[in-house]
Amino acid sequence: MSFYNTNKENSEESADSSRKAKRQEIVIYDLFLLFNEPLSPSMVYKALNEKWPITSIRRAMTNLTDDGVIVKTQETVKGVYGKNEHLWSLSGKTSDSKQALLFDF
C-alpha cells in the first residue's frame, strides 16, 4: 500500500493520493538507480529540490524497504535537521513497477 488514508479522504481523493504516493515511490527508486549509491531521506529530499515533504519521502522509502527493493544500512549521515539519518541502498531485487521519468512530476 502506497497511501495510508489517515485523513479519511473520499474514494476519489484517496485514489488520487494513492496514485501520487506510488509515483513518489517510483521517482525515489529511480533516484537510487541513477545515483547507485546509498542515500538518506535528506539526500533524496535535496535531490528532488525539496519539492515533496520529507515525511512523504520517508514513507515512500519505508514502502520501498517493505517491498524489498531498498535496504536500510547501519551507516548514518547528518540530515537536514542536524540529526543522524540512516542510509538506504539498492537491495539487488528489481522493481516490477514501470519506471517514471526522473523529475517528471
N, C-alpha and C positions, 0 to 999 in steps of 0.2 A: 504494500500500500504506500503510495507516494504522498498522499494528502490525508491529514487527520482532521476531520470536521469537528473541531472543538468549539467552534463558534455557531454551530447548528445552522449552517447555510442551507438554503433550499436546494432541491436537486439540481437545478440549472447552475446555480452558483458553485455548488460543490463539484459538479462535473468540470466546470471551467477551471476551478482551483486545482483539481486533480491533474488536468492537462498541463497546467503551468508548472506544478510541482514535478511532474515526470520530466518535462522539458529541462528543468533545472538540473535534475539528476543526469540527464544525457549530456548537457553542456559541461557539467563538472567532470563527468567521466572523460569527455573529450579533452579537457584540460590535463588530466592525468596522462592520457595518451600523448598529448602534444609535448608536455614537459618531460615525461618519462623519468621522473624523479619524485621522491616523497614530497608531499605538500601538507601544510596545516590549513585549518579553516581560514585563518587570517591571510595566508598566502593566496588562497583561492579568492577570497574577498577582494584583495588588492588586484589580482589578475583580471577580475571582472569589473574593474574600475568602480568598485563599491556600489554597484547598481542594485544588488539584492541585499536584504538584511542578513547579517552574519548568522542569525538564528535559522534562517532558511537554508543557508549553506551547510550549517551543522546538521540540520535534519536530513538534507539530501545525502551528505556524507555518511550519516548513520544508516540510511536506507541502502546506500551502495555497499556498505560493510555487511549489512544483513543479507544482501544479495550475493555476497562473496566476490565482488569484483575489485574491491579495495580492502586493505587490511590496516588496522591501527598498529603502529610500531611503538616501541618503548622510547624512541628518540623524541625529544621535545625542543621547541624553539619559543622565543618570546612572541606573543601575539600582539594584535593591535591595541589591546588594553593593558599591555605590560605584563601579563601573566603567561606562564608556560602553557603551551599547547602541544599536544602530540602531533606527530607527523603520520600521514597515511601514505601507503604506496599501492601500486597495482598488485593484485594477488596472482596474476598469471591466468586467471579464469577470464574468458572473454564474455562480454555482454551480448545478450541476444537481441537487445533493442537496437533500433535504427539510430545511427549517429546523427546528431544535428550539426549543422554548420556552426563552427565556433563563433560565438558572439552574435549569432543571428537571433536576436530576441524578438 
